[in-house]
Amino acid sequence: MATDLETLKVCPQTGCSYNTNGLCMENNGSDCQFLQSVLKDELLVETEVDSRQDIELFQLASNQEIEEINIARITNRFPCNLIVLIGEPECGKSTLYAALFDKFNKGGCSGYYFSGTSTSIAFERRCHHARVISQNNQPKTERTYSHEFAYLHLSVRKMSLSVPSQHLLFADVNGEKYQAARNDDEEMQSLTLLKSSDHIFFIADGELLMNGGKKHSIKADVLKLIGRAIQNQMISTEKGVNLLITKWDKINESKKEDEVNKFLVEAIESKFPGYLKKTIHIASRSQNPEVIAGTGIEDFFELCLSTPEAVEYDYEDMIETLPKMRQFQKFKYQD
């Protein structure tokens, strides 16, 4: 993980003007015992109006998940891609986040370095159970139990340093939230972040797709969830959805790759033509020597980073019908 990130000193004392003009209220200058060194990219700034003067307050990130009411602290400062993973309980969402974060702990991913996060503790908690220090016999990941959306933040930068850092926000919620949305229009309509997301991934448990007694219910659940999202206009053909099939190492070991693909992928393409954009096979923590651990993680990460491209419109017609509209560009996903 990168260690040469830019740092600066701030004073947490209320009323001290060091943060704005460099003057220390203790008259100790840069040697003041109260000053703290922080990463510039992890510094969150709020402005509060004091009865005497405007004081710029600096608040350090907690490094836990970011609650929905606080995500503006990131999105107001940086352009961000919002990523939403939709899946049943224990399908592998948190394991995927942990595997991606571990990629950066080991040196980088797809030509990108780690350049910061405001949720390092949240990521580390998801990684802990897969490491030797956890004393688990098999790698596993702590489940997400919250029924409210929380967000994981990741900042990355090209190894060539040719462009500024790019920021990702991953929406994380208990799988039961999606179970409720699958069966109820009102619950689905509450998932407004689907409309504002940059990329939507439906994630299916590959191990269950090999189980003759469960695979049909898994397919039915995925189709029903996508169908209800489309019915409630939460997903469009322009944005579409992507499919992640997890535990690909176990599917490979059973020689059922073609069977699983045909069973689920073809069913989605047939029922919802034009909606499925890409299918990625994931083996976050492979137990199969024939499948590399982290298979599919780079493909997932690259798709998360991809930016929308402009769709061509008849601007003259738009100007005539919407004279007050200033933002004409709409977006669609790259192939």
KEDO-82374 format. One record per residue (C-alpha): residue number from 1; residue in one letter; x, y, z. Coordinates in nm, 4 decimals. Each point is the difference from the previous one (the first is absolute). Layout:
residues N
{node NUM 'a' {X Y Z}} ...
end
This chain:
residues 335
{node 1 'm' {0.0000 0.0000 0.0000}} {node 2 'a' {0.1310 0.3445 -0.0853}} {node 3 't' {0.1701 0.1830 0.2875}} {node 4 'd' {0.1045 0.3287 -0.1613}} {node 5 'l' {-0.3392 0.1692 0.0117}} {node 6 'e' {-0.0001 0.3727 0.0699}} {node 7 't' {-0.0531 0.0883 0.3654}} {node 8 'l' {-0.0656 0.3237 0.1835}} {node 9 'k' {-0.0419 0.1161 0.3589}} {node 10 'v' {-0.3279 0.1145 0.1514}} {node 11 'c' {-0.1074 0.1181 0.3440}} {node 12 'p' {-0.3144 -0.1580 0.1521}} {node 13 'q' {-0.0436 0.2726 0.2647}} {node 14 't' {-0.3129 0.2120 -0.0355}} {node 15 'g' {0.0885 0.3625 -0.0596}} {node 16 'c' {0.3543 -0.0595 -0.1218}} {node 17 's' {0.0716 0.1791 -0.3279}} {node 18 'y' {0.2975 -0.2195 -0.0959}} {node 19 'n' {-0.2087 -0.1823 -0.2613}} {node 20 't' {-0.0850 0.3211 -0.1852}} {node 21 'n' {0.2945 0.2381 0.0464}} {node 22 'g' {0.2750 -0.2021 0.1705}} {node 23 'l' {-0.0188 0.1934 0.3273}} {node 24 'c' {0.0087 -0.2257 0.3067}} {node 25 'm' {-0.2154 0.0961 0.2992}} {node 26 'e' {0.2647 -0.1513 0.2308}} {node 27 'n' {0.2709 0.2121 -0.1666}} {node 28 'n' {0.2048 -0.3132 -0.0654}} {node 29 'g' {-0.0258 0.0106 -0.3794}} {node 30 's' {0.0586 -0.3251 -0.1860}} {node 31 'd' {0.1444 -0.1574 0.3191}} {node 32 'c' {-0.3316 0.0165 0.1869}} {node 33 'q' {-0.0826 -0.3245 0.1815}} {node 34 'f' {-0.3609 0.0109 -0.1206}} {node 35 'l' {0.0798 -0.0117 -0.3724}} {node 36 'q' {-0.0793 -0.3259 -0.1804}} {node 37 's' {0.1371 -0.1329 -0.3291}} {node 38 'v' {-0.2700 -0.1345 -0.2322}} {node 39 'l' {-0.0230 -0.1248 -0.3585}} {node 40 'k' {-0.1230 0.2794 -0.2230}} {node 41 'd' {-0.2347 -0.2328 -0.1926}} {node 42 'e' {-0.1617 -0.1211 0.3223}} {node 43 'l' {-0.0645 0.3466 0.1413}} {node 44 'l' {-0.3649 0.0969 0.0021}} {node 45 'v' {-0.0804 0.3693 0.0224}} {node 46 'e' {-0.3135 0.1600 0.1431}} {node 47 't' {-0.0748 0.3678 0.0504}} {node 48 'e' {-0.1950 0.1127 0.3041}} {node 49 'v' {-0.1028 0.3616 0.0647}} {node 50 'd' {0.1042 0.1111 0.3470}} {node 51 's' {-0.1718 0.2956 0.1714}} {node 52 'r' {0.3333 0.1828 0.0017}} {node 53 'q' {0.1599 -0.1033 -0.3302}} {node 54 'd' {0.0019 -0.2615 -0.2752}} {node 55 'i' {0.2082 -0.2933 0.1187}} {node 56 'e' {0.1083 -0.2729 -0.2420}} {node 57 'l' {-0.0228 -0.3279 0.1868}} {node 58 'f' {0.1953 -0.3102 -0.0988}} {node 59 'q' {-0.1516 -0.3367 0.0810}} {node 60 'l' {0.1973 -0.3202 -0.0430}} {node 61 'a' {-0.1690 -0.2940 -0.1684}} {node 62 's' {-0.1083 -0.2771 0.2385}} {node 63 'n' {0.1138 -0.2621 -0.2540}} {node 64 'q' {-0.3243 -0.1891 0.0563}} {node 65 'e' {-0.2699 -0.0361 -0.2662}} {node 66 'i' {-0.1416 0.3325 -0.1168}} {node 67 'e' {-0.3683 0.0442 0.0740}} {node 68 'e' {-0.2258 0.1174 -0.2796}} {node 69 'i' {-0.0577 0.3418 0.1573}} {node 70 'n' {0.3773 0.0591 -0.0010}} {node 71 'i' {0.1040 -0.1103 -0.3493}} {node 72 'a' {-0.0106 0.3629 -0.1174}} {node 73 'r' {0.3282 0.0445 0.1886}} {node 74 'i' {0.1569 -0.2084 -0.2764}} {node 75 't' {-0.2154 0.0823 -0.3011}} {node 76 'n' {0.0216 0.3768 0.0548}} {node 77 'r' {0.3788 -0.0182 -0.0100}} {node 78 'f' {0.0645 -0.2588 -0.2713}} {node 79 'p' {-0.1683 -0.1438 -0.3087}} {node 80 'c' {-0.1025 -0.3523 0.1064}} {node 81 'n' {-0.1329 -0.3100 -0.1662}} {node 82 'l' {-0.2796 -0.1542 0.2079}} {node 83 'i' {-0.0017 -0.3801 -0.0104}} {node 84 'v' {-0.2974 -0.2090 0.1137}} {node 85 'l' {0.0164 -0.3757 0.0564}} {node 86 'i' {-0.3336 -0.1773 0.0236}} {node 87 'g' {-0.0234 -0.3517 0.1381}} {node 88 'e' {-0.1489 -0.2407 0.2483}} {node 89 'p' {0.1470 -0.0474 0.3524}} {node 90 'e' {0.3448 -0.1645 0.0030}} {node 91 'c' {0.0384 0.0134 -0.3788}} {node 92 'g' {0.3504 0.1486 0.0274}} {node 93 'k' {-0.0366 0.3807 -0.0115}} {node 94 's' {0.2192 0.0750 0.3016}} {node 95 't' {0.2535 -0.2634 -0.1079}} {node 96 'l' {0.0318 0.1748 -0.3351}} {node 97 'y' {0.0672 0.3360 0.1675}} {node 98 'a' {0.2615 -0.1613 0.2223}} {node 99 'a' {0.1727 -0.1713 -0.2929}} {node 100 'l' {0.0196 0.3289 -0.1905}} {node 101 'f' {0.1477 0.1827 0.2988}} {node 102 'd' {0.2550 -0.2781 0.0511}} {node 103 'k' {0.1113 0.0453 -0.3619}} {node 104 'f' {0.1106 0.3510 0.0859}} {node 105 'n' {0.1640 -0.1156 0.3227}} {node 106 'k' {0.2129 -0.2294 -0.2171}} {node 107 'g' {0.1143 0.2696 -0.2407}} {node 108 'g' {-0.2833 0.1102 -0.2270}} {node 109 'c' {-0.2663 -0.1098 -0.2441}} {node 110 's' {-0.0277 0.0362 -0.3785}} {node 111 'g' {0.2727 0.2629 -0.0207}} {node 112 'y' {-0.1323 0.2072 0.2921}} {node 113 'y' {0.1500 0.0802 0.3380}} {node 114 'f' {-0.1914 0.0537 0.3220}} {node 115 's' {-0.0170 0.3739 0.0713}} {node 116 'g' {-0.2271 0.0261 0.3020}} {node 117 't' {-0.3199 -0.1015 0.1764}} {node 118 's' {-0.2290 0.1481 0.2607}} {node 119 't' {-0.1198 -0.3466 0.1023}} {node 120 's' {0.3185 -0.1941 0.0694}} {node 121 'i' {-0.1310 -0.1643 0.3198}} {node 122 'a' {-0.3157 -0.1121 -0.1815}} {node 123 'f' {0.2088 -0.1613 -0.2745}} {node 124 'e' {0.2411 -0.1582 0.2471}} {node 125 'r' {-0.2853 -0.1494 0.2017}} {node 126 'r' {-0.1232 -0.1755 -0.3144}} {node 127 'c' {0.3512 -0.1270 -0.0763}} {node 128 'h' {0.0869 -0.1204 0.3513}} {node 129 'h' {-0.1762 -0.3379 -0.0059}} {node 130 'a' {0.1889 -0.1060 -0.3137}} {node 131 'r' {0.3424 0.0563 0.1542}} {node 132 'v' {0.2186 -0.2295 0.2065}} {node 133 'i' {-0.0275 0.2197 0.3095}} {node 134 's' {-0.3745 -0.0754 0.0200}} {node 135 'q' {0.0878 -0.3705 0.0677}} {node 136 'n' {-0.2821 -0.1158 -0.2306}} {node 137 'n' {0.0491 -0.3339 -0.1733}} {node 138 'q' {-0.1684 0.1306 -0.3158}} {node 139 'p' {-0.0087 0.3572 -0.1368}} {node 140 'k' {-0.3294 0.1707 0.0700}} {node 141 't' {-0.1401 0.3500 0.0289}} {node 142 'e' {-0.2060 0.1684 0.2675}} {node 143 'r' {-0.3559 0.0501 -0.1230}} {node 144 't' {-0.1616 0.3386 -0.0434}} {node 145 'y' {-0.2839 0.0251 0.2521}} {node 146 's' {-0.1276 0.3548 -0.0463}} {node 147 'h' {-0.3338 0.0518 -0.1744}} {node 148 'e' {0.1018 0.3572 -0.0853}} {node 149 'f' {0.2406 0.0856 -0.2784}} {node 150 'a' {0.3571 0.0788 0.0957}} {node 151 'y' {0.2839 0.0811 -0.2361}} {node 152 'l' {0.3598 -0.1095 -0.0436}} {node 153 'h' {0.2354 0.2550 -0.1534}} {node 154 'l' {0.3048 -0.0766 -0.2128}} {node 155 's' {0.2323 0.2395 -0.1794}} {node 156 'v' {0.2409 -0.1324 -0.2638}} {node 157 'r' {0.2447 0.1488 -0.2459}} {node 158 'k' {0.1637 -0.1227 -0.3188}} {node 159 'm' {0.3546 -0.1232 0.0560}} {node 160 's' {0.1149 0.2386 -0.2732}} {node 161 'l' {-0.1396 0.2905 0.2082}} {node 162 's' {-0.1267 0.1416 -0.3296}} {node 163 'v' {-0.3428 0.0906 0.1398}} {node 164 'p' {-0.1324 0.1049 0.3438}} {node 165 's' {-0.1269 -0.2564 0.2485}} {node 166 'q' {-0.3349 -0.1617 -0.0723}} {node 167 'h' {-0.2558 -0.0681 0.2730}} {node 168 'l' {-0.2451 -0.2860 0.0474}} {node 169 'l' {-0.2894 -0.0344 0.2430}} {node 170 'f' {-0.1327 -0.3528 0.0591}} {node 171 'a' {-0.3524 -0.0232 0.1431}} {node 172 'd' {-0.0214 -0.2799 0.2565}} {node 173 'v' {-0.3140 -0.1320 0.1672}} {node 174 'n' {-0.1338 -0.3227 0.1433}} {node 175 'g' {-0.1306 -0.2409 -0.2640}} {node 176 'e' {-0.3386 -0.0113 0.1723}} {node 177 'k' {-0.0570 0.3552 -0.1281}} {node 178 'y' {-0.0001 -0.1321 -0.3549}} {node 179 'q' {-0.2184 -0.2943 0.0954}} {node 180 'a' {-0.2644 0.2481 0.1148}} {node 181 'a' {0.0371 0.2062 -0.3204}} {node 182 'r' {-0.0344 -0.3128 -0.2107}} {node 183 'n' {-0.3465 -0.0633 0.1425}} {node 184 'd' {-0.1402 0.3508 0.0463}} {node 185 'd' {-0.0293 0.3011 -0.2327}} {node 186 'e' {0.0195 0.2511 0.2837}} {node 187 'e' {0.3216 -0.1540 0.1295}} {node 188 'm' {0.1469 0.0028 -0.3513}} {node 189 'q' {-0.0949 0.3653 -0.0487}} {node 190 's' {0.1851 0.0836 0.3218}} {node 191 'l' {0.3247 -0.1100 -0.1680}} {node 192 't' {0.0397 0.3377 -0.1685}} {node 193 'l' {0.3768 -0.0376 -0.0135}} {node 194 'l' {-0.0476 -0.2452 -0.2887}} {node 195 'k' {-0.0961 0.2949 -0.2185}} {node 196 's' {0.2987 0.2099 0.1029}} {node 197 's' {0.2542 -0.2834 -0.0096}} {node 198 'd' {0.2657 -0.0228 -0.2698}} {node 199 'h' {0.0166 -0.3790 -0.0055}} {node 200 'i' {-0.2423 -0.2648 0.1244}} {node 201 'f' {0.1119 -0.3575 0.0593}} {node 202 'f' {-0.2273 -0.2948 0.0741}} {node 203 'i' {0.2002 -0.2589 0.1887}} {node 204 'a' {-0.0898 -0.3708 0.0028}} {node 205 'd' {0.1458 -0.2710 0.2243}} {node 206 'g' {0.1708 -0.2408 -0.2397}} {node 207 'e' {0.0034 -0.2843 0.2502}} {node 208 'l' {-0.3788 0.0092 0.0292}} {node 209 'l' {-0.0291 0.0068 -0.3795}} {node 210 'm' {0.1514 -0.3503 -0.0006}} {node 211 'n' {-0.2488 -0.1271 0.2551}} {node 212 'g' {-0.2842 -0.1780 -0.1813}} {node 213 'g' {-0.2409 0.0709 0.2829}} {node 214 'k' {0.0772 0.3722 0.0288}} {node 215 'k' {0.1129 0.1277 -0.3393}} {node 216 'h' {-0.3519 0.0474 -0.1344}} {node 217 's' {-0.0999 0.2169 0.2953}} {node 218 'i' {0.3226 0.2010 -0.0387}} {node 219 'k' {-0.0764 0.0636 -0.3675}} {node 220 'a' {-0.3604 0.0878 0.0784}} {node 221 'd' {0.1102 0.2469 0.2688}} {node 222 'v' {0.2484 0.1741 -0.2326}} {node 223 'l' {-0.2558 0.0265 -0.2802}} {node 224 'k' {-0.2674 0.1261 0.2364}} {node 225 'l' {0.2314 0.2620 0.1505}} {node 226 'i' {0.1096 0.1298 -0.3405}} {node 227 'g' {-0.3577 -0.0069 -0.1254}} {node 228 'r' {-0.1336 0.1996 0.2933}} {node 229 'a' {0.2817 0.2553 -0.0366}} {node 230 'i' {-0.0844 0.0443 -0.3685}} {node 231 'q' {-0.3728 0.0164 0.0724}} {node 232 'n' {0.0595 0.2808 0.2489}} {node 233 'q' {0.2318 0.1814 -0.2427}} {node 234 'm' {0.3013 -0.0363 0.2270}} {node 235 'i' {0.2055 -0.1475 -0.2868}} {node 236 's' {0.0104 0.1069 -0.3645}} {node 237 't' {0.1375 -0.1707 -0.3096}} {node 238 'e' {0.2560 0.2802 -0.0391}} {node 239 'k' {0.1535 -0.0670 0.3400}} {node 240 'g' {-0.0821 -0.3678 0.0131}} {node 241 'v' {0.1329 -0.2434 0.2566}} {node 242 'n' {0.3036 -0.2218 0.0368}} {node 243 'l' {0.0089 -0.3522 0.1394}} {node 244 'l' {0.2596 -0.1372 0.2413}} {node 245 'i' {0.0101 -0.3763 0.0562}} {node 246 't' {0.2028 -0.0715 0.3138}} {node 247 'k' {0.1898 -0.3099 0.1187}} {node 248 'w' {0.1144 -0.0724 -0.3532}} {node 249 'd' {0.2799 -0.2175 0.1392}} {node 250 'k' {-0.2600 -0.2501 0.1213}} {node 251 'i' {-0.1880 0.0127 -0.3292}} {node 252 'n' {0.3250 -0.0656 -0.1860}} {node 253 'e' {0.0864 -0.2891 0.2278}} {node 254 's' {-0.3383 -0.1586 -0.0763}} {node 255 'k' {0.0436 0.0575 -0.3764}} {node 256 'k' {-0.3324 0.1824 -0.0147}} {node 257 'e' {0.1073 0.3312 -0.1546}} {node 258 'd' {-0.2100 -0.0372 -0.3159}} {node 259 'e' {-0.2950 -0.1404 0.1915}} {node 260 'v' {-0.0098 0.2932 0.2449}} {node 261 'n' {0.0431 0.2613 -0.2730}} {node 262 'k' {-0.2763 -0.1481 -0.2106}} {node 263 'f' {-0.2327 -0.0423 0.2962}} {node 264 'l' {0.0149 0.3582 0.1331}} {node 265 'v' {0.1578 0.2291 -0.2593}} {node 266 'e' {-0.2118 -0.1182 -0.2895}} {node 267 'a' {-0.3133 0.0216 0.2154}} {node 268 'i' {0.0666 0.3678 0.0801}} {node 269 'e' {0.0847 0.0861 -0.3606}} {node 270 's' {-0.3140 -0.1746 -0.1217}} {node 271 'k' {-0.2387 0.1564 0.2526}} {node 272 'f' {0.1516 0.3502 -0.0016}} {node 273 'p' {0.1598 0.0546 -0.3434}} {node 274 'g' {0.2426 0.2901 -0.0091}} {node 275 'y' {0.0312 0.0415 0.3770}} {node 276 'l' {0.2925 -0.2309 0.0810}} {node 277 'k' {0.3221 0.1809 -0.0889}} {node 278 'k' {0.2763 -0.2223 0.1349}} {node 279 't' {0.0483 -0.3254 0.1917}} {node 280 'i' {0.3058 -0.0430 0.2230}} {node 281 'h' {0.1071 -0.3229 0.1707}} {node 282 'i' {0.1402 0.0616 0.3479}} {node 283 'a' {0.2237 -0.2157 0.2194}} {node 284 's' {0.0891 0.2405 0.2806}} {node 285 'r' {0.1669 -0.2648 0.2189}} {node 286 's' {0.0630 -0.3022 -0.2136}} {node 287 'q' {0.0384 -0.3437 0.1590}} {node 288 'n' {0.0669 -0.1527 -0.3429}} {node 289 'p' {0.3639 -0.0109 -0.1212}} {node 290 'e' {-0.1271 0.0259 -0.3576}} {node 291 'v' {-0.1620 0.3399 0.0653}} {node 292 'i' {0.2089 0.2944 0.1178}} {node 293 'a' {-0.1205 0.1733 0.3163}} {node 294 'g' {-0.1473 0.3347 -0.0976}} {node 295 't' {-0.1237 -0.1173 -0.3400}} {node 296 'g' {-0.2378 0.2594 -0.1428}} {node 297 'i' {0.0901 0.2709 0.2516}} {node 298 'e' {0.1925 0.2066 -0.2555}} {node 299 'd' {-0.2848 -0.0231 -0.2524}} {node 300 'f' {-0.2422 0.1130 0.2696}} {node 301 'f' {0.2267 0.2881 0.1054}} {node 302 'e' {0.0567 0.1220 -0.3565}} {node 303 'l' {-0.3732 0.0051 -0.0646}} {node 304 'c' {-0.0571 0.1937 0.3239}} {node 305 'l' {0.2491 0.2641 -0.1173}} {node 306 's' {-0.1417 0.0329 -0.3510}} {node 307 't' {-0.1644 0.3335 -0.0665}} {node 308 'p' {-0.3234 0.0656 -0.1898}} {node 309 'e' {0.0297 0.1293 -0.3521}} {node 310 'a' {-0.2206 0.2667 -0.1525}} {node 311 'v' {-0.3045 -0.0986 -0.1991}} {node 312 'e' {-0.0631 0.2070 -0.3116}} {node 313 'y' {-0.3244 0.1959 0.0043}} {node 314 'd' {-0.1747 0.2447 -0.2307}} {node 315 'y' {0.0988 0.3040 0.2021}} {node 316 'e' {-0.2006 0.2438 -0.2153}} {node 317 'd' {-0.3168 -0.1906 0.0757}} {node 318 'm' {0.0892 -0.0124 0.3719}} {node 319 'i' {0.0643 0.3747 0.0069}} {node 320 'e' {-0.3367 0.0633 -0.1616}} {node 321 't' {-0.1932 -0.2265 0.2370}} {node 322 'l' {0.2025 0.0666 0.3153}} {node 323 'p' {0.1246 0.3598 -0.0297}} {node 324 'k' {0.1057 0.0210 0.3644}} {node 325 'm' {0.1921 -0.3250 0.0032}} {node 326 'r' {0.3734 0.0570 0.0281}} {node 327 'q' {0.1338 -0.3533 0.0339}} {node 328 'f' {-0.0542 -0.1800 -0.3269}} {node 329 'q' {0.2341 -0.2929 0.0316}} {node 330 'k' {-0.1352 -0.3355 0.1047}} {node 331 'f' {0.2092 -0.3039 0.0560}} {node 332 'k' {0.0158 -0.3649 -0.0827}} {node 333 'y' {0.2436 -0.2750 0.0903}} {node 334 'q' {0.2947 -0.0902 -0.2132}} {node 335 'd' {-0.0038 -0.3430 -0.1594}} 
end
